[in-house]
Amino acid sequence: MERSFDSAEELSTALRAGAVTSVELTDEAIARIEREDKEINAICVPDFDRARAAAREADAALARGEDRPLLGIPVTVKESYNMAGLPTTWGMSAHRDFVPEEDAVQVSRLKAAGAVILGKTNVPLGLQDIQSFNEIYGVTNNPWDHARTSGGSSGGSAAALASGFGALSIGSDLAGSLRTPAHFCGVYAHKPTVGLAATRGMVAPPAPALPTDLDLAVVGPMARTARDLTLLLDVMAGPDPLTHGMAYRVTLPPARHERLSDFRVLVIEDHPFIPTGSAVRAAVNRVADALSDSGARVERHSPHLPDLAEAAALYRLFLFSGNSARFPVDAYEQLQTQAAALNPADQSLGAALVRGMVLTHRDWLEAANRRELHRHAWRHLFTEFDAVLCPITPTPAFPHDHDPNLPERRITIDGNDYPYFDQLVWAGVATMPGLPSTAIPTGPSPEGLPVGVQLIGPMFEDRTPLRLAELLEQRIGGFRTPTLDSGRRGPGAVAG
């Protein structure tokens, strides 16, 4: 019986019952990777020898009666996490030989929970793209259509899950890097509340692994079921022991409700800066209808919703100020000249990008104060609602676009072209204020491509959108398995 697409929960039950061994699961996963990954290219750094050794240790632990959350379960890890003995490059050729000596905090937590790590998954250069390709490891293809991207920057992890290469994966999210690949590949992901899960060791080489505050960025779980997201988040959650002590544990409040009929959900399908494509709009409304049909309270407007245009501009300021912090002096000075020439009345996304890249500390403090006002508005909104349902990006997975001139790239939405990075505004809805967000699959587009949506919840109430995701999975279905030849011949076939 092949178990490549079983959930982690199902595998754990089978392992404890003695119906399968971790060695058998690991060998099956490795065989599948060796057979299928030549066309997907999700696993960029295999670690099969150590995986088999870990599987043998897991079987011995199971035989002794040990019971750890992920004991014996094959998983993968995003390339950007440090793993002792394996390269961490972030796709940057200059660091192709960088090998850290210590595991990232989250890799250590996976191992302590008993997981069997199969290897590392592919990323874009510097984690700074909505696709996953680089000069070292090449291009990761979407399992549903190899001519399309799997997303980024956790695109290798999403493609691995959709292909049956392990039951779980861990990624990171600054600009939708967990949610967008999940949406493009038809799997689940959760962007935790900012600060909930320690990030040390998820750092660009050759920087030291320090317990630094990443401001917007988080690390989080990816899976093929909503319940597995919760299982993995419970392993990942908690601050860094270097700053909070080994005895410190985080306790998240329970989900606000246990039945769909009790949820109050605000639906947002339009953004002031970019249109929502028809396939994504249909997915949002498919979920909204399922909620309404289940007796949930569904609304389309709220006076408490923060201004989405201002939120997008703030998000760009924070996002691109971080991206440009280490630019060469001459390039930075050119950007300062561009920013000074902007009309103060220009509040476009392009203007916010330029201003963000030269943001002074004084201006950052002002922006941070405005962010706190947005967070306060969200607190008010979540007294009226339990979750917000909205898009992740305006379209399903798009064709590979490796144009090195990023400002010239475009995203096509229902036949019209828009600036490529404008699609990030939907990711920023949750990222800028630091809110938790769960990405869920909703079923195929008319072309047969996966389409996902995000469920945004209250800060540090991660279990509420996770529970809503689980209930919706029961109502509308969840992950679907790509057929073996669907990616080769293009979208359309659905199985499972």
Phi, psi and omega in degrees: 000117180283136184239022186299331183251011174293152176285163176299323179298316178295318180295321180297318178297316180294320179296315181293329180279352182078015181282343179203159176252160177295324177299319179295316179297319181292316178298321179296317179295318179296317179298320180293318178299313181296332181275319191257336191281352176301327181265335181271316181061051178271320184268103185270336179227091178292151177221053192289323181297313180291330177296316180295322178294319178295324178295319177297319178295322179296318179297321177295320179294320177298319179296331178278356180090012178291152183219091177250155190304323185240024188300115176087003186268125178289132181221171173233167184225136177300140186304335185285350175276136173293132170228121182306128177090353178240149180293143169239111187242336190054027179076009184265118185302327182296341183241026183296339181255010181284122180234111181290158181262352185224143177289148169298157180307315184288329174294318177299321180291322175300312182295319179296330178280356176096007182292151175255111185271116183283331183157191185250150186252155190287156184219166171279168178304120178064013184063024189247050175206164178267009176232171180234098176204150178200168185289337182281311190249353177085203191255134171266128182264154176286127181300339180275335180198108187294346177278356183244161181284153172271357183097176179203160006267354177269037184293325177295322180293316179296317179295322178297315180296315180295338181265357180083024180265074184095158185270337185218162171209158174243140181224201179213164186211119172238321181227044181088017189291344167268314189287318182295312176300323177298315177300315183289330186253356175081029179241185182254150174207156178227122171271109183290165169307138181303133180088354183289321183243133183297140184249359185303133182092358171256074192220145181293138178290152358263029185298147177291152180276096182245155180279065185271155177275117184271002174069292181255329192281146176223164169248150185196175186269153172227145185198180176258356175222157179292321180296325177294328176300316180295319178303313183284325178298322179297331175285322186277330189295146178127146182285175181287128179297339177293332183252342184237356179088150184294333186277350184287131177230147179263138176239111180274143176295153179294165175303146182296328183218161178245351180237144178303322185296342182269349184282147174244117189233129173266129181255126175237122179239356181236142176238142183294342186256348182202140180286158175263124181295157186298322182293320180287320177301318179297323180293316178302315182287333175297317178290318179300319179294320178297321177295313180298316181295337179271359178095002178290154174275120183238124179236158181249353182215150173207133177292346181274349181295123178300154181297117185290329179292313178296321179298318180295321179294318177298317180301317179296321178301310181294315185298310188275341173293325176289320182295329186260004188300332183246024177296151172301153185301317183295320178294321179295320180294324176296321178293323177299320178296317178298317182295320181294334182276352181291144173290128180304335180279351181284107180249026180287166177296324179296321178292320178298323178298311182295316179298320180297324184289345177235026184298128175278165178296322177302312180291326178297319179297321177294317178297321179296324177294319177296324177298319179297325175296321176295317179299323179294321177296321177297322178301318177296316181301321183279004164276339181262329182231161177259335182202158175241128178258125180202172178294166172258313168221169184286345187221164165292185181306136182255164179299150177309136177220103185253024177301118181291343178274087188302320179298340180271347179293151179226152172250129182265123181238110180050043174093353180245144184262143180223158178305135188306311186278358175294337181293347180287351185299327180291322176298322183292340180304318178268326186292315185302313178275357176082025185277153175285148181211130181251125177268129181232145173283147183239358186115172187280156171283173176304333177277354182090012178270148176297148174225129178242166173226168177243147177245108183267133182240178179289151181303131180063013171249049183303329183292341180289307176294330177295317178293320177299320177299318180296317180293322178292325176302319178293330185274315187247358184090170183224235181298139174239142184275124173297139175289160187302329184250007182296321181292328183284325184259002180099174185292158174147313185277136178228135177223160174087000000 
